[in-house]
Amino acid sequence: GETQYLLDGFDIGNPSTGDLNVRVNVDSVRVAEVESGRFGTQYGRAGAGVLSLDTTVGDDRWRAGATNFFPGVSAERGIHLTSWYPRFTLSGPLSKGRAWFSEALSIQHTLSLVDELPRNEDSVSQWAGDNMLRTQIRLTPKHILQGSFLYNQMRASNLGLGPFSPISTTRGMRAYRSFFSLKDQIWSGRTFYELGLAADFSHDEILPRGYEPYTLTPNG
């Protein structure tokens, strides 16, 4: 919570805790810089250090990639998908020599089974995904406009399931986060101007199953 996290120059840490809980496709990261001390005044909120991530913009060449895109299947206690983490990237020109884009998508599916519980009541499932879209337009040789949109979503069921915690005691979770940013960079003579604007929206909810009061005790 004392570290400042930056994504393409914008603060991406959790607004309330400062932690890094946003997900970004690792294949889209072009540069990762870490500063552990004696950093400049532009990092005014950093107490312990700075982690700065710079993502791919795209160029005049089309590029595509896919990683871990074949899912695994398990026959343990029935046929189902195992944990699966595919990643996809695409970048290229919108207008050669003038405008470019990059798109990075990743999906995470996590499944765990509790052997002590009956079949069809023994699994914890979680689906999550993130999408990063970034564009860059060269308005003039000395004027560049950049924009990006990052979206995260997560859904989970049967959280807290265990040998002594059946489905009736579990919770469901749903969360999403949207992050928009816009950056304008201009050279005027020997002076460089940079103007940035960002917006961050998030929603989290955790709901107990059933309609009875959900009680937390020292024993669970």
Backbone torsions as a table, in degrees:
resi	resn	phi	psi	omega
1	GLY	NA	-13.9	179.0
2	GLU	-94.8	-1.7	179.5
3	THR	-96.0	142.1	176.5
4	GLN	-96.0	127.8	-178.5
5	TYR	-110.1	129.1	-177.8
6	LEU	-122.4	139.1	174.3
7	LEU	-123.5	110.9	-177.1
8	ASP	54.6	36.2	176.1
9	GLY	92.7	-4.1	-177.9
10	PHE	-111.2	145.5	179.9
11	ASP	-68.5	121.0	-175.5
12	ILE	-114.9	2.6	178.5
13	GLY	-65.4	158.2	178.1
14	ASN	-58.1	126.7	-175.8
15	PRO	-59.4	-28.9	-175.5
16	SER	-95.3	-32.2	-175.9
17	THR	-112.9	-21.2	-176.0
18	GLY	84.3	-7.2	-178.3
19	ASP	-72.5	160.0	175.1
20	LEU	-94.9	98.8	179.3
21	ASN	-121.6	13.6	176.3
22	VAL	-89.8	148.6	179.7
23	ARG	-108.8	135.8	178.0
24	VAL	-134.6	136.0	176.7
25	ASN	-57.5	119.8	-176.1
26	VAL	-64.2	-25.1	179.4
27	ASP	-70.1	-14.7	-179.9
28	SER	-91.2	-8.1	-177.8
29	VAL	-81.7	121.3	-179.8
30	ARG	-91.6	-41.8	-178.7
31	VAL	-139.1	137.2	172.0
32	ALA	-124.8	120.8	-178.6
33	GLU	-118.2	136.3	179.5
34	VAL	-121.7	129.9	174.2
35	GLU	-125.0	119.3	-175.2
36	SER	-96.3	-7.0	179.1
37	GLY	178.5	163.7	179.2
38	ARG	57.3	39.0	178.9
39	PHE	-87.1	163.6	-173.6
40	GLY	-73.1	172.4	-177.6
41	THR	-70.9	-13.7	176.7
42	GLN	-66.9	-16.0	176.2
43	TYR	-103.0	62.7	-173.5
44	GLY	-68.1	-23.3	-176.7
45	ARG	-95.2	-3.9	-176.3
46	ALA	-79.7	123.9	175.6
47	GLY	-101.5	-46.1	-176.4
48	ALA	-101.0	-23.3	-177.3
49	GLY	167.9	-177.8	-178.3
50	VAL	-134.1	132.3	169.9
51	LEU	-119.7	116.0	-177.2
52	SER	-115.9	123.7	179.2
53	LEU	-110.2	131.3	177.1
54	ASP	-118.4	122.1	-175.0
55	THR	-95.6	164.7	-178.5
56	THR	-69.1	140.3	179.3
57	VAL	-98.2	-38.5	-172.9
58	GLY	108.0	158.8	179.5
59	ASP	-142.3	-162.2	-176.5
60	ASP	-78.5	3.9	179.3
61	ARG	-114.3	136.3	178.4
62	TRP	-76.4	132.5	179.6
63	ARG	-136.2	137.8	178.8
64	ALA	-140.4	148.7	179.2
65	GLY	-152.3	153.2	177.7
66	ALA	-145.0	136.3	-177.9
67	THR	-133.6	136.1	177.0
68	ASN	55.8	38.7	-173.9
69	PHE	-85.8	-7.0	175.1
70	PHE	-91.5	119.8	-179.3
71	PRO	-75.3	156.1	173.4
72	GLY	-95.7	149.8	-179.2
73	VAL	-126.1	136.0	179.2
74	SER	-118.7	144.5	177.4
75	ALA	-104.6	7.5	179.5
76	GLU	-70.6	119.3	178.9
77	ARG	56.5	41.9	-179.8
78	GLY	109.0	164.5	-179.5
79	ILE	-86.6	127.1	178.9
80	HIS	-161.1	161.8	175.7
81	LEU	-71.2	138.3	172.9
82	THR	-87.0	-171.0	177.0
83	SER	-62.2	135.9	-169.9
84	TRP	-146.6	130.0	-174.4
85	TYR	-135.1	69.1	179.4
86	PRO	-77.0	150.0	177.6
87	ARG	-134.7	140.5	-178.9
88	PHE	-134.2	142.4	177.6
89	THR	-137.2	148.6	176.4
90	LEU	-151.1	132.0	177.6
91	SER	-147.8	157.0	-179.8
92	GLY	169.5	-171.8	-176.7
93	PRO	-88.2	138.1	165.4
94	LEU	-84.6	-36.4	173.3
95	SER	-149.3	114.4	-172.2
96	LYS	-56.1	132.5	179.4
97	GLY	77.2	1.4	-174.8
98	ARG	-136.4	-42.5	-175.7
99	ALA	-142.2	140.3	-177.1
100	TRP	-140.0	163.9	178.0
101	PHE	-146.2	161.3	170.5
102	SER	-142.5	141.6	-178.4
103	GLU	-130.2	129.1	-179.3
104	ALA	-135.3	123.6	-176.6
105	LEU	-127.4	136.2	173.4
106	SER	-139.0	150.3	-178.6
107	ILE	-129.2	139.6	177.0
108	GLN	-127.2	123.0	174.3
109	HIS	-121.9	121.7	-178.8
110	THR	-121.5	129.9	179.8
111	LEU	-131.2	130.8	174.8
112	SER	-132.0	144.4	-177.9
113	LEU	-113.8	145.9	175.8
114	VAL	-110.2	106.5	-172.7
115	ASP	-63.2	-26.9	-174.6
116	GLU	-77.0	-11.8	-176.5
117	LEU	-98.5	159.0	179.6
118	PRO	-65.2	156.7	178.3
119	ARG	-60.1	145.4	-177.0
120	ASN	72.4	-0.2	174.7
121	GLU	-131.2	26.3	-168.7
122	ASP	-125.2	14.1	-172.6
123	SER	-123.8	145.4	171.6
124	VAL	-115.2	120.4	-175.2
125	SER	-119.1	138.9	178.3
126	GLN	-139.8	128.6	174.7
127	TRP	-115.8	134.2	177.3
128	ALA	-144.5	154.8	178.6
129	GLY	-155.0	155.1	175.7
130	ASP	-142.4	148.7	-179.8
131	ASN	-138.1	128.0	-179.6
132	MET	-121.4	117.4	177.2
133	LEU	-116.9	126.6	-179.7
134	ARG	-133.2	137.4	179.0
135	THR	-129.4	154.0	176.0
136	GLN	-142.3	132.0	-178.7
137	ILE	-124.6	128.2	175.0
138	ARG	-95.4	99.2	-178.3
139	LEU	-70.2	-42.7	173.4
140	THR	-142.3	169.5	177.2
141	PRO	-58.0	-19.2	-179.2
142	LYS	-115.6	13.1	-175.9
143	HIS	-140.0	114.1	-178.1
144	ILE	-123.7	134.0	177.6
145	LEU	-116.8	130.2	-179.6
146	GLN	-126.1	146.7	177.0
147	GLY	-145.3	150.0	179.4
148	SER	-147.5	156.1	177.9
149	PHE	-140.9	122.5	178.3
150	LEU	-118.5	130.4	-180.0
151	TYR	-128.5	131.3	175.2
152	ASN	-121.9	142.0	174.7
153	GLN	-145.3	145.0	179.3
154	MET	-145.2	138.9	173.8
155	ARG	-134.9	136.1	-180.0
156	ALA	-142.1	148.2	179.3
157	SER	-129.7	150.7	176.1
158	ASN	63.6	36.1	176.7
159	LEU	-65.4	135.8	-178.7
160	GLY	90.9	3.6	179.8
161	LEU	-65.1	136.9	179.3
162	GLY	-160.4	177.0	-178.7
163	PRO	-55.7	-33.0	-179.3
164	PHE	-112.8	13.9	179.0
165	SER	-130.8	89.7	-177.8
166	PRO	-71.1	178.4	-175.9
167	ILE	-57.1	-33.7	-177.1
168	SER	-64.1	-15.9	-179.6
169	THR	-102.9	2.2	-173.0
170	THR	-90.8	177.7	-178.2
171	ARG	-131.0	157.2	172.0
172	GLY	-111.7	150.6	-177.1
173	MET	-132.6	143.6	174.0
174	ARG	-142.2	132.0	-178.2
175	ALA	-149.6	147.4	172.2
176	TYR	-149.7	158.1	179.9
177	ARG	-148.4	134.9	177.8
178	SER	-122.4	132.5	-179.2
179	PHE	-131.3	119.6	179.5
180	PHE	-111.6	142.5	175.4
181	SER	-146.1	149.6	179.2
182	LEU	-141.4	131.9	-178.1
183	LYS	-133.2	132.3	179.3
184	ASP	-118.5	125.8	-177.7
185	GLN	-124.1	126.9	-175.3
186	ILE	-136.0	134.6	168.6
187	TRP	-99.3	129.3	176.4
188	SER	-132.4	104.7	-174.5
189	GLY	65.0	-121.2	178.4
190	ARG	-104.6	15.2	-177.8
191	THR	-113.4	135.7	179.4
192	PHE	-109.4	125.7	179.0
193	TYR	-111.6	137.8	177.7
194	GLU	-136.7	126.0	-180.0
195	LEU	-125.4	128.4	-178.4
196	GLY	-128.9	148.7	178.8
197	LEU	-142.5	133.7	-179.1
198	ALA	-139.4	153.9	176.6
199	ALA	-137.7	138.2	-174.8
200	ASP	-130.0	122.0	179.5
201	PHE	-125.5	135.8	-180.0
202	SER	-146.4	157.1	179.1
203	HIS	-148.9	131.6	178.0
204	ASP	-135.5	137.3	174.3
205	GLU	-147.4	139.1	176.0
206	ILE	-128.0	120.8	-172.8
207	LEU	-121.4	126.9	174.3
208	PRO	-68.3	153.7	175.9
209	ARG	-78.4	154.5	176.5
210	GLY	80.9	-172.4	-174.4
211	TYR	-120.5	-1.0	178.8
212	GLU	-82.6	158.6	176.6
213	PRO	-57.3	138.2	178.9
214	TYR	-91.1	118.1	-171.9
215	THR	-114.2	130.1	173.7
216	LEU	-103.7	124.7	179.9
217	THR	-122.2	167.7	177.5
218	PRO	-58.2	-23.2	-179.2
219	ASN	-95.4	0.7	179.7
220	GLY	129.8	NA	NA
